[in-house]
């Protein structure tokens, strides 16, 4: 069954600290993996997208890694800011039985950055 | 930067009533999607729309749901007879082309069914 599991479910860190969020998936066949940031009451915003051949991708203070062999990804946030408080969602793109692209969404990690 | 807009931001309705949620896609985008997110749960795919027809829909998207792009601008989701369990955030997303593969999400409409 295609699934995306994220950990931790929630995280509280102090402003300025780093943190790493985890994503494990069982989606097959795999197309790409995305990380989204979703502020409370807002739509998700894409942070990174990685294909099978990419191991790491950065977007400012956000760095995503992908290990396609172990089917794991991480999102590292450096020097956190108060505005980083949000839900971070891992989304894996695969294909369904009809060969149509399908997005499998994780539940997200809720990050709170405190002053 | 161009963005997807949605109206209304919040809709309260009585069970059994019809609602129409509206989305204005980014102007040169060709693929349109509706998702919903029940409070505390995962984002769920509802339907995708391309070239004025549905290209894929989930099992959630039953006969109570319909989509259209009546004037070539707005992309609408209609729920014919709302149920309590339809209460959720509804997000519209648009995509320029399959090659870019990055969907842009609107801010969402919070639907509350009483």
Interface residues (C-beta under 8 A of the other chain):
Chain A: X32 X34 X41 X42 X43 X44 X45 X46 X49 X89 X93 X100 X101 X102 X103 X105 X106 X107 X108
Chain B: X4 X41 X42 X43 X44 X45 X55 X56 X89 X91 X93 X98 X101 X102 X103 X104 X105 X106 X107 X108 X110
